[in-house]
Structures are given as structure tokens and as C-alpha cells.
Amino acid sequence: MILYLHGFRSSPGAWKARLLGEAMARRGLAGQFLCPPLSPVPDEAMASVSRLIEDCRQPPTLLGSSLGGHYATHLAEKHDLRAVLINPAVIACLDAGRFVGEHVPFDGGPPFHFTLEHAHQLAAQVVIPTPSRYWLLLETGDEVLDYRQAQDFYFGCRQSVFEGGDHGFTRFPELLPQILEFAGI
């Protein structure tokens, strides 16, 4: 089972989520792939995903991209799970207050308002990662987040750092087989 957690303005329709879902479907495992839409309210997002995890017959491997990487870390520690983190947002190093305001999702969905309270909720979710749980995937060309913050925060975790790329993580398609192997699929 893989549970994919998308980023801040992203959705279950994001290209990495679609590629992963398609790869699992080709293996006859479409029913073992979950990618729920995440509430823009951090505490609501974590409550709904925690319920999904508790309802799973087997412990899922989490895969989180950007803000989804922060969420995957929080949930991996809370539920004793493994996670692949792709260019994750390291909230401990960010001023989440800079995101306060109205945002439009990349898929053109309805706008949402991110508040200072939401920023505080993210900060309260920060946990120290247990290195054996994680595989960190970073590209140095990430134009949104400083990859070095994730390198430092996840020190001791398995890390794969690639030159170039961007925040969307251009090497995702070529790493899909290894990601599925990490998840035991």
C-alpha cells in the first residue's frame, strides 16, 4: 500500500501522483494506491489522513512531495511508518507565515485562504525524524525550497541528491521502480 501526499497547492491529479498510480495499476495494484485531496487546513489534513491510515489493512508506505513531505514525516512518526520524501518542505526552517493569504490550486480548483493559525498548526506538527524510516529524494535545482535544509534536517536518513532538476522533481519517472521497491511492491 502506498499513500501519496501532495504539496501545498497541488492535488491528487499532480503528475507524480498520476505516474505512481499508473505504475501501480500496471502491476495490478491500483487498489493499493491512495492519494486523497488534502485540506488546506493542516490539522484537518492530518486528521483525515490519520483516519485513512488507521483504516488500512496493512501499514502503508507514505510518499510525500513538498508540503506532503512534511506531512509524511509527521505521520510516519505518529503511526510508525516508512516514507519517501520528495523535495520536502522543512517547516522547522521555513517561515510558514509568508504563505498567509489567498491561494489558487494548480489544478484550477477553488481558491483557499491560508491563515496565521494554519502556519502555527504546521509548526506544531514538526517532529524529529527517525532516520531508518526515510528515503529523501532531492534535486539541487529546486527553485522553491533550499534542498540543503532538507539534507540537514534529515541527516542520517537515506538520501539521494541529484544535480539540477526543479521543485517538481524531474527524475521521478526514472526512480519509480526503486520507490516501489522501497515500499515493498
DRENPA-971372 format. One line per 2 residues: number of its first residue (from 1); their letters; for each residue x, y, z of N, C-alpha, C, CB. Coordinates in steps of 0.02 Angstrom, whole numbers. Glycine has a CB too. Layout:
N
NUM> a> X/Y/Z/X/Y/Z/X/Y/Z/X/Y/Z ~ ...
END
This chain:
185
1> mi> 42/-59/0/0/0/0/44/62/0/-48/0/61 ~ 30/109/-44/64/174/-46/12/228/-37/105/183/-112
3> ly> 27/274/7/-15/333/19/25/394/-1/-38/336/94 ~ 3/426/-56/38/485/-83/8/549/-54/34/486/-160
5> lh> 50/593/-29/28/657/0/56/714/-43/52/663/74 ~ 11/750/-74/31/803/-121/51/867/-84/-26/819/-169
7> gf> 76/915/-122/101/977/-95/47/1030/-83/152/1005/-141 ~ 71/1089/-65/30/1145/-41/-27/1164/-88/74/1205/-30
9> rs> -14/1178/-150/-66/1198/-197/-80/1143/-248/-46/1263/-234 ~ -58/1084/-233/-65/1028/-279/-129/989/-265/-3/983/-274
11> sp> -133/930/-297/-194/890/-291/-179/818/-310/-251/918/-335 ~ -228/773/-301/-219/704/-323/-206/698/-398/-280/663/-304
13> ga> -220/750/-437/-208/749/-509/-138/769/-529/-256/794/-542 ~ -94/782/-480/-25/803/-495/11/748/-534/14/819/-430
15> wk> 59/768/-575/90/719/-620/125/663/-583/140/754/-665 ~ 157/675/-526/190/621/-489/138/572/-463/233/649/-431
17> ar> 83/597/-438/30/554/-413/1/512/-470/-26/595/-379 ~ -10/543/-527/-37/506/-585/12/452/-608/-52/554/-643
19> ll> 77/469/-614/127/420/-635/131/361/-587/195/453/-642 ~ 130/376/-523/133/323/-473/71/279/-475/141/353/-403
21> ge> 13/310/-480/-50/272/-485/-50/228/-547/-109/319/-487 ~ -26/254/-604/-23/215/-666/26/157/-659/-3/260/-725
23> am> 84/169/-628/134/116/-619/105/60/-576/198/144/-587 ~ 69/78/-524/39/27/-481/-16/-10/-517/13/58/-417
25> ar> -56/25/-557/-109/-7/-596/-80/-58/-645/-151/45/-634 ~ -24/-41/-677/8/-88/-723/30/-152/-688/69/-55/-756
27> rg> 43/-148/-623/63/-206/-584/3/-241/-553/112/-185/-529 ~ -57/-217/-570/-118/-246/-543/-132/-226/-471/-114/-321/-546
29> la> -103/-169/-451/-108/-147/-381/-143/-79/-374/-39/-142/-351 ~ -187/-63/-420/-222/2/-417/-258/11/-350/-272/8/-474
31> gq> -284/-42/-323/-320/-38/-259/-275/-27/-199/-359/-100/-248 ~ -210/-31/-209/-162/-19/-154/-130/49/-158/-108/-74/-154
33> fl> -159/94/-197/-134/162/-204/-187/211/-181/-113/176/-278 ~ -169/254/-135/-214/306/-111/-181/374/-120/-232/295/-37
35> cp> -219/421/-144/-196/490/-148/-256/536/-135/-163/505/-219 ~ -269/550/-72/-327/590/-54/-314/665/-66/-348/578/18
37> pl> -366/702/-80/-358/775/-80/-347/798/-7/-421/811/-112 ~ -299/842/2/-283/865/69/-313/933/82/-207/867/80
39> sp> -344/940/139/-372/1005/159/-315/1056/164/-410/999/228 ~ -328/1119/147/-277/1170/157/-267/1187/231/-296/1232/118
41> vp> -310/1160/274/-304/1170/346/-261/1112/373/-375/1173/382 ~ -200/1126/395/-153/1072/414/-181/1021/463/-92/1102/443
43> de> -214/1044/517/-240/996/566/-295/952/536/-268/1033/627 ~ -336/980/492/-388/941/458/-356/890/411/-437/986/420
45> am> -304/910/375/-270/865/329/-242/805/368/-213/901/291 ~ -209/818/424/-178/764/462/-230/719/495/-132/792/514
47> as> -286/748/517/-338/706/547/-369/660/495/-393/751/578 ~ -382/685/436/-414/642/385/-365/588/361/-438/685/325
49> vs> -302/604/352/-254/553/330/-240/503/385/-187/586/307 ~ -239/525/447/-231/478/503/-288/427/504/-229/515/571
51> rl> -349/449/490/-406/403/487/-396/353/430/-472/441/477 ~ -372/376/373/-358/331/316/-307/278/336/-334/370/255
53> ie> -254/299/369/-200/253/390/-229/201/438/-142/292/423 ~ -268/224/486/-297/178/535/-345/128/503/-334/217/589
55> dc> -375/146/446/-421/101/411/-386/53/363/-472/142/373 ~ -322/63/351/-285/19/305/-276/-50/336/-217/50/286
57> rq> -283/-102/296/-272/-170/320/-199/-184/334/-299/-220/269 ~ -155/-151/297/-83/-158/308/-53/-88/312/-49/-201/250
59> pp> 2/-81/348/32/-14/354/55/11/285/91/-15/403 ~ 34/71/265/57/97/201/127/127/206/8/150/176
61> tl> 159/131/148/219/172/142/194/240/120/272/141/91 ~ 219/292/152/199/360/134/247/387/81/198/406/196
63> lg> 221/426/36/261/462/-13/237/533/-12/257/430/-85 ~ 280/579/9/260/649/15/304/695/-25/260/670/87
65> ss> 272/740/-60/307/789/-102/295/859/-74/284/784/-175 ~ 349/898/-67/345/967/-43/311/969/26/306/1010/-94
67> lg> 255/1004/33/220/1005/98/198/934/117/159/1052/96 ~ 183/893/67/167/823/80/224/786/114/148/788/15
69> gh> 286/808/102/344/779/136/344/795/210/408/804/104 ~ 324/856/227/316/875/298/262/831/329/299/951/306
71> ya> 205/826/295/150/786/321/171/712/328/89/791/275 ~ 207/686/278/229/616/281/274/605/341/265/596/216
73> th> 317/653/357/361/646/415/320/645/479/412/704/416 ~ 274/690/485/231/693/545/194/626/554/181/751/539
75> la> 166/601/499/126/540/503/169/478/511/84/533/440 ~ 228/476/481/273/419/489/292/411/562/335/427/445
77> ek> 306/466/595/324/463/666/264/444/709/354/530/689 ~ 207/472/693/146/459/732/122/387/726/90/506/710
79> hd> 128/358/665/100/292/652/152/237/641/54/295/591 ~ 216/253/653/270/204/645/273/176/574/260/146/695
81> lr> 280/222/525/280/204/454/345/224/421/220/236/418 ~ 355/199/360/412/220/318/387/271/268/445/159/283
83> av> 433/313/243/413/365/196/468/383/147/391/427/234 ~ 447/397/86/489/427/35/470/501/33/481/393/-36
85> li> 520/544/38/508/616/39/540/647/-22/536/649/104 ~ 501/684/-60/525/714/-122/526/790/-114/480/694/-182
87> np> 586/819/-117/594/891/-107/547/916/-52/581/929/-174 ~ 554/888/8/505/905/61/513/975/89/510/856/117
89> av> 458/1004/109/458/1067/145/481/1052/217/388/1102/144 ~ 532/1086/239/557/1078/308/530/1138/347/636/1074/311
91> ia> 472/1127/377/436/1181/411/478/1211/467/369/1155/439 ~ 520/1170/499/563/1196/552/611/1250/527/604/1138/583
93> cl> 624/1252/463/670/1300/433/635/1355/394/719/1265/388 ~ 569/1351/388/532/1399/348/489/1445/391/487/1363/298
95> da> 477/1504/367/428/1549/398/363/1536/361/450/1625/394 ~ 323/1490/387/260/1472/354/212/1531/352/227/1413/389
97> gr> 225/1582/394/184/1642/393/188/1679/327/204/1687/449 ~ 241/1667/289/248/1702/224/196/1678/174/318/1692/196
99> fv> 162/1623/189/111/1596/144/41/1619/162/114/1520/144 ~ 35/1660/213/-30/1686/233/-60/1725/175/-25/1730/298
101> ge> -123/1709/161/-158/1743/106/-198/1695/65/-109/1781/62 ~ -226/1720/11/-267/1679/-33/-223/1645/-86/-321/1722/-67
103> hv> -239/1582/-100/-202/1542/-149/-250/1506/-195/-155/1492/-113 ~ -228/1497/-257/-267/1460/-306/-230/1394/-320/-278/1501/-372
105> pf> -264/1338/-313/-231/1273/-328/-207/1270/-400/-280/1216/-313 ~ -154/1232/-411/-126/1224/-478/-177/1195/-527/-65/1181/-476
107> dg> -223/1153/-503/-271/1120/-547/-332/1165/-562/-294/1055/-517 ~ -330/1227/-538/-384/1273/-551/-443/1266/-505/-406/1265/-621
109> gp> -437/1228/-452/-491/1221/-403/-506/1287/-369/-473/1168/-351 ~ -554/1286/-323/-573/1348/-290/-516/1376/-247/-635/1337/-247
111> pf> -510/1442/-244/-458/1472/-202/-469/1454/-128/-457/1549/-211 ~ -416/1456/-90/-420/1445/-18/-378/1498/17/-397/1373/1
113> hf> -394/1509/80/-359/1559/119/-316/1523/171/-408/1608/154 ~ -251/1537/171/-204/1510/220/-193/1564/273/-136/1488/187
115> tl> -206/1546/336/-204/1595/390/-142/1586/434/-267/1590/433 ~ -132/1634/478/-77/1629/527/-89/1569/573/-71/1695/568
117> eh> -151/1555/589/-167/1496/629/-145/1432/593/-243/1493/644 ~ -155/1429/527/-133/1372/489/-56/1365/492/-156/1378/415
119> ah> -21/1421/489/52/1419/495/72/1392/563/81/1490/485 ~ 37/1412/616/51/1386/683/37/1310/687/9/1423/736
121> ql> -16/1288/654/-31/1216/652/26/1177/620/-97/1203/615 ~ 53/1203/565/110/1169/533/170/1165/580/130/1206/468
123> aa> 185/1221/613/241/1222/659/232/1171/716/251/1292/688 ~ 171/1163/739/158/1116/794/165/1043/771/88/1128/822
125> qv> 164/1031/706/170/963/680/243/941/670/133/958/614 ~ 290/986/679/361/969/667/383/916/718/406/1033/672
127> vi> 414/864/692/441/809/734/512/795/710/396/745/729 ~ 551/766/754/619/745/736/614/677/701/666/740/800
129> pt> 641/672/640/635/609/603/679/554/630/652/621/531 ~ 653/493/630/691/433/646/724/411/580/644/375/676
131> ps> 790/415/575/824/405/510/805/341/473/896/406/520 ~ 795/287/507/782/223/473/716/221/435/784/167/523
133> ry> 672/269/447/606/269/415/606/298/344/557/307/457 ~ 656/339/327/650/384/270/700/371/214/658/453/293
135> wl> 676/388/154/719/395/95/704/464/68/706/338/41 ~ 754/507/69/748/576/49/773/583/-23/789/623/96
137> ll> 731/611/-67/748/623/-136/749/699/-148/697/588/-184 ~ 806/725/-167/814/796/-177/845/812/-244/857/826/-121
139> et> 825/869/-273/859/896/-331/885/965/-312/811/900/-394 ~ 948/978/-329/981/1040/-308/952/1101/-344/1055/1037/-321
141> gd> 917/1090/-400/888/1145/-438/819/1165/-414/884/1127/-510 ~ 797/1140/-356/731/1158/-329/728/1234/-321/719/1122/-259
143> ev> 684/1265/-359/678/1337/-359/632/1363/-304/653/1361/-426 ~ 599/1319/-268/551/1339/-216/581/1331/-146/487/1298/-222
145> ld> 615/1275/-134/642/1259/-68/718/1247/-73/607/1198/-38 ~ 754/1266/-22/826/1255/-20/839/1182/0/861/1304/31
147> yr> 863/1142/-47/873/1071/-35/920/1058/25/902/1038/-97 ~ 965/1105/39/1012/1095/94/978/1093/162/1065/1150/94
149> qa> 921/1127/169/883/1124/231/858/1054/243/825/1174/230 ~ 834/1021/191/810/951/198/869/905/211/772/929/134
151> qd> 925/916/177/985/875/189/1004/876/262/1044/899/146 ~ 1004/936/291/1023/944/362/971/915/409/1035/1018/378
153> fy> 907/931/397/854/910/442/848/834/443/787/940/421 ~ 858/802/386/853/729/381/922/695/382/816/710/316
155> fg> 968/727/417/1036/698/423/1030/628/453/1081/744/468 ~ 1067/582/423/1066/513/446/1016/469/410/1051/511/519
157> cr> 969/500/374/920/463/334/953/445/267/855/505/323 ~ 927/394/236/949/378/168/932/439/124/914/312/140
159> qs> 983/462/87/973/522/45/1000/509/-25/1007/583/77 ~ 961/532/-74/983/533/-144/976/605/-167/942/483/-189
161> vf> 1032/637/-182/1033/707/-202/1058/710/-274/1078/751/-155 ~ 1018/741/-317/1034/745/-388/1046/817/-409/977/714/-430
163> eg> 1096/828/-449/1111/895/-475/1056/917/-523/1179/896/-511 ~ 1041/981/-521/992/1010/-567/921/993/-546/1004/985/-637
165> gd> 878/985/-597/808/971/-584/769/1032/-562/803/918/-531 ~ 714/1020/-529/672/1075/-505/627/1051/-448/628/1103/-564
167> hg> 583/1094/-424/541/1076/-367/495/1018/-382/501/1137/-346 ~ 474/1010/-444/431/955/-463/466/887/-463/401/967/-530
169> ft> 531/887/-459/574/828/-458/571/791/-525/553/780/-400 ~ 613/814/-571/613/790/-639/632/716/-645/661/830/-680
171> rf> 668/688/-598/691/618/-603/640/567/-577/756/611/-565 ~ 582/591/-558/532/546/-529/518/485/-573/468/584/-518
173> pe> 506/493/-639/490/433/-679/544/380/-677/477/454/-751 ~ 607/400/-679/661/351/-680/671/318/-612/726/383/-702
175> ll> 648/349/-559/656/320/-492/595/280/-469/670/375/-443 ~ 542/279/-509/482/243/-489/495/170/-470/432/245/-546
177> pq> 534/132/-509/546/63/-488/579/57/-419/590/28/-539 ~ 625/102/-404/658/100/-338/610/121/-282/720/146/-338
179> il> 567/168/-298/517/190/-248/470/132/-231/477/251/-274 ~ 447/97/-282/403/40/-271/440/-16/-232/377/12/-338
181> ef> 503/-25/-247/543/-74/-210/549/-54/-136/613/-82/-241 ~ 562/10/-123/566/35/-54/501/21/-17/581/110/-54
183> ag> 445/26/-54/379/15/-24/362/-60/-18/325/50/-65 ~ 406/-102/-43/394/-174/-39/347/-200/-92/367/-191/28
185> i> 342/-163/-147/296/-182/-201/336/-208/-260/252/-123/-222
END
